[in-house]
Amino acid sequence: MAKATYKRAARVADQIRMEVADILMRKAKDPRIGSVTVTDVELTNDLRLARVYVTTLQEDDGESDVLAGLAKASGFIRAELGRRLSLRYTPDLVFKKDVSGPRGDRILSFLEGLGAKRPNAQSRGNEGSVGGGRHADD
């Protein structure tokens, strides 16, 4: 029987993502980290280091304050995570800004811009064809 390809590190990373988000929402008192969303966690295979990717609604200056607040609170978050998870070692937490959202938005707007330049190409392909190009009389 084939083994599942879903590694333990991926399962633990998903649990860490949910727990860190809950800790930030319910337990963290630092006002700098009030508007943070945990988007992803990458965990090393030995479960010793977790890279926690976050997004925030703040602009450039505010983002650096948020990341500084998260770095300062990482010890508290790690201790709380150790209480919640039954792991031999609680991983070190490194908080990083998630850039996949703005990058995806930029790609989407670029693709929409390409579609707006050629509106006639779509309408030309559908002219006079009903039912896949065959007539109902055939």
Secondary structure by P-SEA (a helix, b strand, c coil): cccccccaaaaaaaaaaaaaaaaaaccccccccccccccbbbbccccccccccccccccaaaaaaaaaaaaaaaaaaaaaaaaccccccbbbbbbbbbaaaaaaaaaaaaaaaaaaacaaaaaaaacccccccccccc
